[in-house]
Amino acid sequence: MHLTLQQLRIFESVSRHASYTRAAEELFLTQPAVSLQLKRLEEQVGLPLLERVGKKIFPTAAGKLMYESSLDILARVDKLKKQVVDLKGEVKGVLQIAVVSTTKYFMPHLLGNFLQKYPDVEPKLKFSNRERVIERLMNNEDDFVVMGQIPNDKSLAAYPFLENILVVVAAPDHHLANKKNIQIEELAKERFLERELGSGTRLVFDQLLSEHELTIEPYMELGSSEAIKQGVTAGLGLGVLSLHALKLELDAGTLVILDVNEFPIKRRWYAVHLKGKTLSLVARTFLEFIVSDSKLVKSSIE
């Protein structure tokens, strides 16, 4: 069989997404080009690799074998490329990182500082929710991931770098805005806008409430820090957010930090990968950079 790496990449993407359209988008190809390459691959194999049942795409028996082989071959090629670059001693090539969405307030700055020093690096930064980032971590899809709450798993290596400071925020005209030393029990009586279940911020806040034998039924569950900020600004309730997400609103006076007992909660951001993973020179260099130079991104609370 005269297979090409491009055919294997296309087949792997279509199989993973169960979609020609999403594979085409991911690989920056047209859908007809994806279909043509898969047709040629099937001609080489001599068997159908995918079948459509209703509106869904499923691998055939031959397709399952091809998918496993594709993963193995593409991983080996990727490893070879990284090893060759490492032998040259050049910090260049692809840097693949998945990060939770809240890090968008500081990761681009760290990455920008890094690229000024190493302009030949090609960053591929994926922002997602915590659940998807953990999935990518366990599937070893990235050089490493960045999150605030690390899964309780001994197979992981974690490197703390930047402080993640969580605070309670309110609209400036909220009745608690100017109150001092607010007790957590009093706070539990208020309406809260919270992130979805499973988010790192939600886990930390729920843990604090549990320690005080308290629970809060969220007034609204929202999928991003931006949505919570807008809701709090509109007077819909209070929110618990990372300080990194609040600089513009605090400077503009559209949000205020409440003086709550046991807040701020000081956590850390972590770079995480599977133990035993061999990082490329690019990944190692960036990891060392953020651990040592994350002080370039300062928190505004003191």
GUTI-38735 format. One record per residue (C-alpha): z, x, y; residue in one letter. Coordinates in steps of 0.2 Angstrom, whole numbers, plus 5000, padded with zeros to 4 digits. Example, Ala and Ser with C-alpha at 12.3 -4.5 7.8 and 13.67 -1.06 7.14 Angstrom:
2
503950624978A;503650684995S;
% end
This chain:
302
500050005000M;499550075017H;500949995028L;501250045046T;502950055055L;502349925067Q;502049805053Q;503749835046L;504549815064R;503649645066I;504049585049F;505949635051E;506049545068S;505149385062V;506249375047S;507849405057R;507449275070H;506549155058A;505349135072S;503649215077Y;503949165095T;505649255097R;504949405087A;503449415099A;504649405114E;505749545107E;504349665103L;503349615119F;501849555109L;500849405109T;501149275095Q;499349295089P;499649485087A;501249455077V;500349335066S;498849455063L;499949595058Q;500949495046L;499349435038K;498749615036R;500449655029L;500349515016E;498649575011E;499249745008Q;500649674997V;499549554988G;500949414989L;501549295003P;503049365012L;503549205022L;503449025019E;503648875031R;504648725025V;504648595038G;504948685054K;505848825047K;505248995041I;506049075025F;505649235016P;504849224998T;505549324984A;504349464989A;504849435007G;506649475003K;506249634995L;505149685009M;506549645022Y;507749755013E;506549895012S;506049875030S;507849885036L;508050045026D;506450125031I;506650085050L;508450145050A;507950315042R;506550335055V;507750295069D;508950415062K;507650555060L;507050525078K;508850545084K;509150705073Q;507550785080V;508150755098V;509850815094D;509150975087L;508251005103K;509850985112G;509150865125E;510050715131V;508550595131K;507950445121G;508650265118V;510450215121L;510750055113Q;512349965118I;513049785117A;514349725129V;515349565132V;514749475147S;516249515159T;515749695158T;514249655169K;515349685184Y;515549875180F;514449935166M;512849945176P;513750055189H;514350175175L;512650175167L;511850205184G;512950355187N;512550415170F;510650405172L;510750505188Q;511350645178K;510250615163Y;508650525169P;507750545152D;508950415144V;508150245140E;509550115141P;509549955131K;511049855137L;511349685129K;512549565137F;513249435125S;514849335121N;516249415111R;515749335094E;513949395095R;514549575100V;515749575085I;514249525074E;513149665081R;514649785079L;514849745060M;513049745057N;512949925065N;511549865077E;512049975092D;512650145096D;514250065100F;514849905109V;516049875123V;517449745123M;519149705129G;519949635113Q;519649735097I;519549645080P;520949685069N;519949795057D;520349965050K;518550005048S;518350025067L;518450175079A;518950125097A;519050225113Y;519950155128P;519250195145F;519350075160L;520849965164E;520449775162N;521649685173I;521849495171L;522449385185V;522749205189V;521549145203V;521548985214A;520648915229A;521448965245P;522048795249D;522948765232H;524748715233H;525248875224L;524248995234A;525649055245N;527049035233K;527949185226K;528649225209N;527849075200I;528549055183Q;527449045168I;528248875163E;527748805180E;525948875178L;525748775162A;525848615172K;524248655181E;522448615177R;521548765170F;519748815168L;519548925153E;518249025143R;517748965126E;518748995111L;518549165105G;518349255121S;519449405124G;520249335140T;520649165132R;521449255117L;522549365129V;523049205139F;523449105124D;524449245116Q;525549245132L;525749065132L;526249065113S;527549195117E;528349075129H;528148925116E;526848845128L;525148775126T;523848725139I;522448605135E;521048665146P;520448545159Y;518648625156M;517948755145E;516648855153L;515448995145G;515549125159S;516649205172S;515449145185E;515548965180A;517448975181I;517449055198K;516348915205Q;517448785197G;519048865204V;518248885221T;517848705221A;519648655218G;519448595200L;520948705194G;521548875191L;520749015181G;521249185172V;519949315175L;519649495175S;519949585192L;518249665190H;517349495192A;518249455208L;517849585221K;516549475231L;517649325231E;519249415236L;518349505250D;517649335256A;519249245254G;518549105243T;519849145230L;521549205230V;522649295216I;524249195212L;525949285212D;526349235194V;527749305183N;527049425169E;525449445179F;524349545181P;524049575163I;523449755161K;522349785146R;520949915143R;519049905139W;518549995123Y;517050075117A;516950025098V;515950075083H;516150085064L;517150235057K;516050365049G;514550315060K;513650475066T;513250455085L;511650525092S;511850655106L;511350525119V;512750405113A;514050545111R;513650605129T;513750425136F;515350395127L;516150555133E;515550505151F;516350335152I;517950395144V;518150535157S;517250465172D;517650275172S;518750315186K;517150305197L;517450115195V;519050075204K;520049915202S;520549835219S;522249775215I;523749895218E;
% end
